[in-house]
Amino acid sequence: LISSFKVVDVELSVVNLLSSLRLEEVRHRRTSDEDDELLRITHQRIHAVIMQDQDDTRRRRMRRALPPSNCVREQIFYLRRLPHNSVPAPSYYPRLFSALDCIVKESFDEEYRKVAIVLGLVESLAELLVLELTVFEFPSRNEHRSLRKLIANALTNLTYGHAASKRRLCFYSGFIPSVVRILNEARNLAQVYAGLVRNLSWMADGKMSEVLSPTAKALSRAAVAAHNEFLGCVRAILSALWNLASHSERNKRAICDEPGFLALLISLLSNDARMTAVVESASGILKYVSQYLSTNSSHLSARPELAARLVQLLSSASFTIVANTLGALANLIAKDPHLQSLVRHDVMGMNQLNVLRNSAREDIRAAVKAVLNHLNQPVGYTRYAEMSTSMGCESMCSPRDSRLLAVRGVRMSPGAAMGCYTPQSYPDHRSNSLPRHFTRGGFAGPTHK
């Protein structure tokens, strides 16, 4: 009991000492010699508190994690001395890179993440990113790109499975706007910051969702820019947008209205097994944005091709893709008699719906039922009937298509049961994850879900 009390006391003491630095409040105040001395004394006091910890293992972990975290704060104080668009001292990059690289490598360990959070690394890294952009903007030097990439990777790890840290990061002043700037202006960093947004947006509450909302447009734009060049980047972005699309009508509209993004999603819908991860995210986005498309007339021209591609996905070997597809299809045809007619006249598609109607999975059967209910309803009641039937498109059933829609195999998708036409009806397999690739030194961590 005494040991437990000491551990809690150490943690609270460290947190209180770090809060005295008031990083957010003094961001725009130039660092003075007195400030540097205060930081030095604070670090000494933190070390003294750590040495009082009665838990030997925890004490060793905190002592090991302290020097890199101290280095980050020292560089924050240094950046506050620099004028805008200045050139840093030669020691700035190697010192900071060494500290960040160490933090990232250690942060795959859960116990390290716990002590790193106590040592204020989430706040310190957020402040570092804000100041990096404030002082240096977007220089051409690769050193700054590498530092910002490490910051994203470290924060992605540190927020993994830790709701309080995610919330703290979302509401840290200037942080999300800085992420949006990076997504808009630094294409080569889009992949790692998409991974961070994916973590932050997973299971986000209403206020966090509102703060994260500007990232939806920025990510959609980044995906269009990266298409045909960086599939890995597109995959990471779509995974983040899958979360964001579920948050709000505002996000759904931003995603759909980004020029070229709907066309990109449609082009990615494929039964190619090599594209499964991409299609799972793309179909997941469509499951949510189809709610917006079904009640908005601004994207009518895209709907016939989208419906045709969705019908083809019904034969996918991924339960996640099939469930997402059924949900998107149910939303899309709900108020569009023209699309209902196209689906009804697709013989192979209807055959596959009948196969799926007998699925062993209750969520699949429920989603199929929703689609069939729309297909069997009377025509002519919807306000979009005239607009949609005036569009005109080729039949979705092509006589040249000899592909047979056989009964799907039972291979499970990478996640658990996937929700369908009603997003809240079933558990969603999406999750946050640790970064899967790093630059420099060939270091790569384990894959997590």
C-alpha positions as CSV (number, residue, x, y, z in Angstrom):
1,L,0.0,0.0,0.0
2,I,2.9,2.4,0.8
3,S,4.5,1.6,-2.5
4,S,1.3,2.3,-4.4
5,F,0.9,5.6,-2.6
6,K,4.5,6.5,-3.5
7,V,3.9,5.7,-7.2
8,V,0.9,7.9,-7.4
9,D,2.7,10.7,-5.5
10,V,5.6,10.6,-7.9
11,E,3.3,10.8,-10.9
12,L,1.3,13.7,-9.6
13,S,4.5,15.5,-8.6
14,V,6.0,15.2,-12.1
15,V,2.7,16.4,-13.7
16,N,2.6,19.4,-11.4
17,L,6.2,20.3,-12.1
18,L,5.7,20.1,-15.8
19,S,2.5,22.2,-15.7
20,S,4.5,25.1,-14.2
21,L,6.2,25.5,-17.6
22,R,2.9,26.6,-19.2
23,L,4.1,25.8,-22.7
24,E,0.9,26.9,-24.4
25,E,0.5,30.1,-22.6
26,V,4.1,31.4,-23.2
27,R,4.4,30.1,-26.8
28,H,4.7,33.6,-28.3
29,R,7.0,35.0,-25.6
30,R,10.7,35.0,-26.4
31,T,12.7,32.7,-24.1
32,S,14.9,34.5,-21.6
33,D,17.9,33.3,-19.6
34,E,15.6,33.1,-16.6
35,D,13.3,30.8,-18.6
36,D,16.2,28.5,-19.4
37,E,17.2,28.4,-15.8
38,L,13.6,27.6,-14.8
39,L,13.6,24.7,-17.2
40,R,16.9,23.4,-15.9
41,I,15.7,23.5,-12.3
42,T,12.4,21.9,-13.3
43,H,14.2,19.0,-14.9
44,Q,16.4,18.6,-11.9
45,R,13.4,18.4,-9.6
46,I,11.7,15.9,-11.9
47,H,14.8,13.7,-11.7
48,A,14.8,14.0,-7.9
49,V,11.1,13.0,-7.6
50,I,11.7,10.0,-9.9
51,M,14.6,8.9,-7.6
52,Q,12.1,8.7,-4.7
53,D,9.9,6.2,-6.5
54,Q,9.8,2.9,-4.5
55,D,9.0,0.9,-7.6
56,D,12.4,-0.1,-9.0
57,T,11.1,-1.1,-12.4
58,R,9.1,2.1,-12.8
59,R,12.0,4.2,-11.6
60,R,14.4,2.7,-14.1
61,R,11.8,3.3,-16.9
62,M,11.3,6.9,-16.0
63,R,15.0,7.6,-15.7
64,R,15.6,6.1,-19.1
65,A,12.7,8.1,-20.7
66,L,13.6,11.4,-19.0
67,P,16.6,12.6,-21.1
68,P,14.8,12.4,-24.5
69,S,11.8,14.2,-23.1
70,N,14.0,16.9,-21.5
71,C,15.7,17.3,-24.9
72,V,12.4,18.0,-26.6
73,R,11.5,20.7,-24.1
74,E,14.9,22.3,-24.4
75,Q,14.4,22.5,-28.1
76,I,11.0,24.1,-27.6
77,F,12.6,26.8,-25.5
78,Y,15.3,27.2,-28.1
79,L,12.7,27.6,-30.9
80,R,11.0,30.4,-28.9
81,R,14.3,32.4,-29.3
82,L,14.3,32.2,-33.1
83,P,12.8,34.7,-35.4
84,H,10.4,33.6,-38.2
85,N,12.1,31.9,-41.1
86,S,15.5,31.8,-39.4
87,V,18.1,29.1,-39.8
88,P,18.6,26.9,-36.6
89,A,22.0,26.2,-35.1
90,P,23.8,23.2,-36.6
91,S,23.2,21.2,-33.4
92,Y,19.4,21.6,-33.5
93,Y,18.7,18.9,-36.0
94,P,21.0,16.1,-34.8
95,R,20.1,16.5,-31.1
96,L,16.4,16.6,-31.8
97,F,16.5,13.8,-34.3
98,S,18.3,11.5,-31.8
99,A,15.8,12.2,-29.1
100,L,12.8,11.7,-31.4
101,D,14.2,8.6,-32.9
102,C,14.7,7.1,-29.4
103,I,11.1,8.1,-28.4
104,V,9.6,6.4,-31.4
105,K,11.5,3.2,-31.0
106,E,10.7,2.9,-27.3
107,S,7.1,3.9,-27.8
108,F,6.0,0.5,-29.2
109,D,6.3,-0.7,-25.6
110,E,3.1,-0.1,-23.5
111,E,5.0,0.4,-20.3
112,Y,7.2,3.0,-21.9
113,R,4.1,4.8,-23.2
114,K,2.7,5.1,-19.7
115,V,5.8,6.8,-18.3
116,A,6.3,8.9,-21.4
117,I,2.8,10.3,-21.0
118,V,3.5,11.1,-17.3
119,L,6.7,12.9,-18.4
120,G,4.6,15.2,-20.6
121,L,5.7,14.0,-24.0
122,V,2.3,14.3,-25.6
123,E,2.1,18.0,-24.8
124,S,5.8,18.6,-25.6
125,L,5.6,17.0,-29.0
126,A,2.4,18.9,-29.8
127,E,4.2,22.1,-28.9
128,L,7.2,21.2,-30.8
129,L,5.2,20.6,-34.0
130,V,3.4,23.9,-33.6
131,L,6.6,25.8,-33.2
132,E,8.4,24.0,-36.0
133,L,5.7,25.2,-38.4
134,T,5.6,28.7,-36.8
135,V,9.3,29.3,-37.1
136,F,10.3,27.4,-40.2
137,E,7.1,27.1,-42.2
138,F,7.8,24.5,-45.0
139,P,11.5,24.7,-45.9
140,S,12.9,22.5,-48.6
141,R,15.4,20.9,-46.3
142,N,14.8,17.2,-45.7
143,E,15.8,17.6,-42.0
144,H,12.6,19.3,-41.1
145,R,10.5,16.7,-43.0
146,S,12.3,13.9,-41.1
147,L,11.7,15.6,-37.7
148,R,8.0,16.2,-38.4
149,K,7.6,12.6,-39.6
150,L,9.1,11.4,-36.3
151,I,6.8,13.6,-34.3
152,A,3.8,12.1,-36.1
153,N,5.0,8.6,-35.5
154,A,5.7,9.2,-31.8
155,L,2.3,10.8,-31.2
156,T,0.6,8.0,-33.1
157,N,2.2,5.5,-30.7
158,L,1.7,7.5,-27.6
159,T,-2.0,8.1,-28.2
160,Y,-2.6,4.4,-29.1
161,G,-5.4,3.1,-26.8
162,H,-5.1,6.1,-24.5
163,A,-8.3,8.2,-24.6
164,A,-7.1,11.0,-22.3
165,S,-4.0,11.6,-24.5
166,K,-6.1,11.7,-27.7
167,R,-8.4,14.2,-26.1
168,R,-5.5,16.3,-24.8
169,L,-3.9,16.3,-28.3
170,C,-7.2,17.3,-30.0
171,F,-7.6,20.3,-27.7
172,Y,-4.0,21.4,-27.6
173,S,-4.0,24.9,-29.0
174,G,-2.8,25.1,-32.6
175,F,-2.1,21.4,-33.0
176,I,-5.0,20.3,-35.3
177,P,-4.6,23.4,-37.4
178,S,-0.9,22.6,-37.8
179,V,-1.8,19.0,-38.9
180,V,-4.3,20.4,-41.4
181,R,-1.5,22.8,-42.8
182,I,0.8,19.8,-43.2
183,L,-1.8,17.8,-45.0
184,N,-2.5,20.7,-47.3
185,E,1.1,21.8,-48.0
186,A,3.4,18.8,-47.4
187,R,2.3,15.9,-49.6
188,N,5.3,13.8,-48.5
189,L,4.0,13.8,-44.9
190,A,0.4,13.0,-45.6
191,Q,0.7,9.3,-44.9
192,V,2.1,9.6,-41.4
193,Y,-0.2,12.4,-40.4
194,A,-3.2,10.4,-41.8
195,G,-2.2,7.6,-39.4
196,L,-2.2,10.1,-36.5
197,V,-5.6,11.4,-37.5
198,R,-6.9,7.8,-37.8
199,N,-5.9,7.2,-34.1
200,L,-7.4,10.5,-32.9
201,S,-10.7,10.0,-34.7
202,W,-11.3,6.5,-33.5
203,M,-14.1,6.5,-30.9
204,A,-13.9,10.3,-30.7
205,D,-16.6,12.0,-28.7
206,G,-18.7,14.8,-30.1
207,K,-16.4,17.7,-29.2
208,M,-13.3,15.9,-30.5
209,S,-15.1,15.1,-33.7
210,E,-15.9,18.8,-34.1
211,V,-12.2,19.7,-33.6
212,L,-11.0,17.0,-36.1
213,S,-13.6,17.9,-38.7
214,P,-11.2,20.2,-40.8
215,T,-9.0,17.2,-41.4
216,A,-11.7,15.5,-43.5
217,K,-11.4,18.0,-46.4
218,A,-7.6,18.2,-46.1
219,L,-7.3,14.4,-46.2
220,S,-9.7,14.1,-49.2
221,R,-7.6,16.6,-51.1
222,A,-4.4,14.8,-50.2
223,A,-5.8,11.4,-51.4
224,V,-6.6,12.9,-54.8
225,A,-3.1,14.4,-55.0
226,A,-1.5,11.1,-54.1
227,H,-3.6,8.9,-56.4
228,N,-1.6,7.0,-59.1
229,E,1.6,7.8,-57.2
230,F,1.6,6.6,-53.6
231,L,-0.9,3.8,-52.9
232,G,0.4,3.4,-49.4
233,C,-0.4,7.0,-48.7
234,V,-3.9,6.6,-50.2
235,R,-4.5,3.6,-48.1
236,A,-3.6,5.4,-44.9
237,I,-5.7,8.4,-45.8
238,L,-8.8,6.3,-46.6
239,S,-8.4,4.5,-43.3
240,A,-8.6,7.9,-41.4
241,L,-11.5,9.1,-43.6
242,W,-13.4,5.9,-42.8
243,N,-13.5,7.1,-39.1
244,L,-14.1,10.7,-40.0
245,A,-17.0,9.9,-42.4
246,S,-18.9,8.4,-39.5
247,H,-18.6,11.5,-37.4
248,S,-20.9,14.1,-38.9
249,E,-22.9,15.4,-41.9
250,R,-20.3,18.1,-42.3
251,N,-17.6,15.5,-42.8
252,K,-19.7,13.6,-45.3
253,R,-20.3,16.7,-47.3
254,A,-16.6,17.7,-47.2
255,I,-15.5,14.3,-48.4
256,C,-18.1,14.1,-51.2
257,D,-17.6,17.7,-52.4
258,E,-13.8,17.5,-52.7
259,P,-13.2,17.6,-56.5
260,G,-12.1,14.2,-57.8
261,F,-12.5,12.3,-54.5
262,L,-15.7,10.4,-55.3
263,A,-14.3,9.5,-58.7
264,L,-11.2,8.2,-56.9
265,L,-13.2,6.1,-54.5
266,I,-15.2,4.6,-57.4
267,S,-12.0,3.8,-59.3
268,L,-10.6,1.9,-56.3
269,L,-13.6,-0.5,-55.9
270,S,-12.2,-3.8,-57.0
271,N,-12.3,-7.5,-56.2
272,D,-8.6,-7.7,-56.7
273,A,-7.3,-9.5,-53.5
274,R,-4.2,-7.3,-53.5
275,M,-6.5,-4.2,-53.0
276,T,-8.5,-5.7,-50.1
277,A,-7.2,-3.3,-47.4
278,V,-7.8,-0.2,-49.7
279,V,-11.3,-1.4,-50.7
280,E,-12.3,-2.1,-47.1
281,S,-11.6,1.5,-46.2
282,A,-13.1,2.9,-49.5
283,S,-16.3,0.9,-49.0
284,G,-16.4,1.9,-45.4
285,I,-16.3,5.5,-46.4
286,L,-19.1,4.9,-48.9
287,K,-21.2,3.2,-46.3
288,Y,-21.4,6.6,-44.5
289,V,-21.2,9.2,-47.2
290,S,-24.0,7.3,-49.1
291,Q,-26.3,8.7,-46.5
292,Y,-25.4,12.2,-47.7
293,L,-25.5,11.2,-51.4
294,S,-29.0,9.7,-51.0
295,T,-30.4,13.0,-49.8
296,N,-28.4,15.4,-52.0
297,S,-28.8,16.1,-55.7
298,S,-25.3,17.5,-56.3
299,H,-23.7,14.2,-57.2
300,L,-26.4,12.5,-59.3
301,S,-24.1,11.8,-62.2
302,A,-21.8,9.6,-60.1
303,R,-24.5,7.4,-58.6
304,P,-25.1,4.9,-61.5
305,E,-21.4,4.0,-61.8
306,L,-21.1,3.9,-58.1
307,A,-24.0,1.5,-57.8
308,A,-22.6,-0.7,-60.6
309,R,-19.3,-1.0,-58.8
310,L,-20.9,-1.7,-55.5
311,V,-22.9,-4.6,-57.0
312,Q,-19.7,-6.1,-58.3
313,L,-18.2,-6.0,-54.8
314,L,-21.0,-8.3,-53.4
315,S,-18.8,-11.2,-54.5
316,S,-15.8,-10.1,-52.4
317,A,-14.1,-12.6,-50.2
318,S,-13.9,-10.0,-47.4
319,F,-16.9,-9.9,-45.1
320,T,-16.0,-6.3,-44.2
321,I,-16.2,-5.2,-47.9
322,V,-19.5,-7.1,-48.4
323,A,-21.1,-5.6,-45.2
324,N,-19.9,-2.1,-46.2
325,T,-21.1,-2.5,-49.7
326,L,-24.6,-3.6,-48.6
327,G,-24.9,-0.7,-46.3
328,A,-23.8,1.8,-49.0
329,L,-26.1,0.2,-51.6
330,A,-29.1,0.3,-49.3
331,N,-28.5,4.0,-48.6
332,L,-27.8,4.8,-52.3
333,I,-30.9,3.2,-53.8
334,A,-33.3,4.0,-50.9
335,K,-34.8,7.1,-52.7
336,D,-33.7,6.5,-56.3
337,P,-36.1,4.3,-58.4
338,H,-33.7,4.5,-61.3
339,L,-30.9,2.9,-59.4
340,Q,-33.4,0.4,-58.0
341,S,-34.3,-0.6,-61.5
342,L,-30.7,-0.9,-62.6
343,V,-30.0,-3.3,-59.7
344,R,-33.1,-5.3,-60.3
345,H,-32.0,-5.9,-63.9
346,D,-28.5,-7.0,-62.9
347,V,-29.0,-10.8,-63.0
348,M,-25.7,-11.7,-61.4
349,G,-26.1,-9.0,-58.8
350,M,-29.6,-10.3,-57.8
351,N,-28.3,-13.8,-57.7
352,Q,-25.5,-12.8,-55.3
353,L,-28.0,-11.0,-53.1
354,N,-30.0,-14.2,-52.9
355,V,-26.8,-16.1,-51.9
356,L,-26.0,-13.5,-49.2
357,R,-29.6,-13.6,-47.9
358,N,-28.7,-17.1,-46.6
359,S,-25.5,-16.1,-45.0
360,A,-24.6,-17.5,-41.6
361,R,-23.8,-14.0,-40.4
362,E,-26.8,-12.1,-39.0
363,D,-25.4,-8.7,-39.9
364,I,-25.1,-9.7,-43.6
365,R,-28.6,-11.1,-43.6
366,A,-30.0,-7.9,-42.1
367,A,-28.1,-5.7,-44.6
368,V,-29.4,-7.8,-47.5
369,K,-32.9,-7.5,-46.2
370,A,-32.6,-3.7,-46.2
371,V,-31.4,-3.7,-49.9
372,L,-34.1,-6.1,-51.0
373,N,-36.8,-4.1,-49.2
374,H,-35.8,-1.0,-51.3
375,L,-35.7,-3.1,-54.5
376,N,-39.2,-4.4,-53.8
377,Q,-40.8,-1.1,-52.9
378,P,-43.3,0.8,-55.2
379,V,-41.7,3.2,-57.7
380,G,-42.4,6.9,-58.0
381,Y,-42.7,8.3,-54.5
382,T,-39.3,10.0,-54.1
383,R,-38.7,13.6,-54.8
384,Y,-35.5,12.6,-56.8
385,A,-37.3,10.2,-59.0
386,E,-37.6,12.5,-62.0
387,M,-34.0,13.8,-61.6
388,S,-32.5,10.3,-61.3
389,T,-34.4,8.7,-64.1
390,S,-33.4,11.6,-66.4
391,M,-29.7,10.8,-65.9
392,G,-29.6,7.8,-68.2
393,C,-26.9,5.2,-68.1
394,E,-26.0,1.8,-69.5
395,S,-27.4,-1.3,-67.9
396,M,-25.3,-2.7,-65.1
397,C,-25.6,-6.1,-66.6
398,S,-23.2,-6.4,-69.5
399,P,-23.6,-9.4,-71.9
400,R,-19.8,-9.4,-72.2
401,D,-19.4,-10.1,-68.5
402,S,-19.0,-13.8,-68.1
403,R,-17.7,-13.7,-64.6
404,L,-19.7,-16.1,-62.4
405,L,-20.7,-14.9,-58.9
406,A,-20.0,-18.1,-57.0
407,V,-20.8,-18.6,-53.4
408,R,-18.2,-16.7,-51.3
409,G,-15.6,-18.5,-49.4
410,V,-15.6,-18.3,-45.6
411,R,-12.3,-16.4,-45.2
412,M,-12.7,-13.9,-42.5
413,S,-11.7,-10.3,-43.1
414,P,-9.0,-8.7,-40.9
415,G,-11.6,-7.5,-38.5
416,A,-14.6,-8.7,-36.6
417,A,-18.3,-8.4,-37.7
418,M,-18.8,-5.2,-39.7
419,G,-21.7,-2.9,-39.5
420,C,-23.9,-2.2,-42.4
421,Y,-26.8,0.1,-43.4
422,T,-27.3,1.5,-40.0
423,P,-23.8,2.5,-38.7
424,Q,-24.7,1.9,-35.0
425,S,-26.3,-1.5,-35.5
426,Y,-23.2,-3.6,-35.3
427,P,-19.6,-3.3,-34.0
428,D,-17.2,-1.8,-36.3
429,H,-13.8,-3.4,-37.0
430,R,-11.9,-0.2,-37.5
431,S,-9.3,0.5,-34.9
432,N,-6.3,2.7,-34.3
433,S,-2.9,1.3,-35.1
434,L,0.8,2.0,-34.5
435,P,2.9,3.2,-37.4
436,R,4.0,0.4,-39.6
437,H,7.0,2.0,-41.3
438,F,9.8,4.4,-40.3
439,T,12.5,6.1,-42.1
440,R,16.2,5.9,-41.1
441,G,17.9,2.8,-39.9
442,G,15.4,0.3,-41.3
443,F,13.5,0.3,-38.0
444,A,10.1,-1.1,-38.2
445,G,7.7,-2.0,-35.4
446,P,5.1,-4.7,-35.1
447,T,1.7,-4.4,-36.7
448,H,-1.1,-3.8,-34.2
449,K,-4.9,-3.5,-34.5
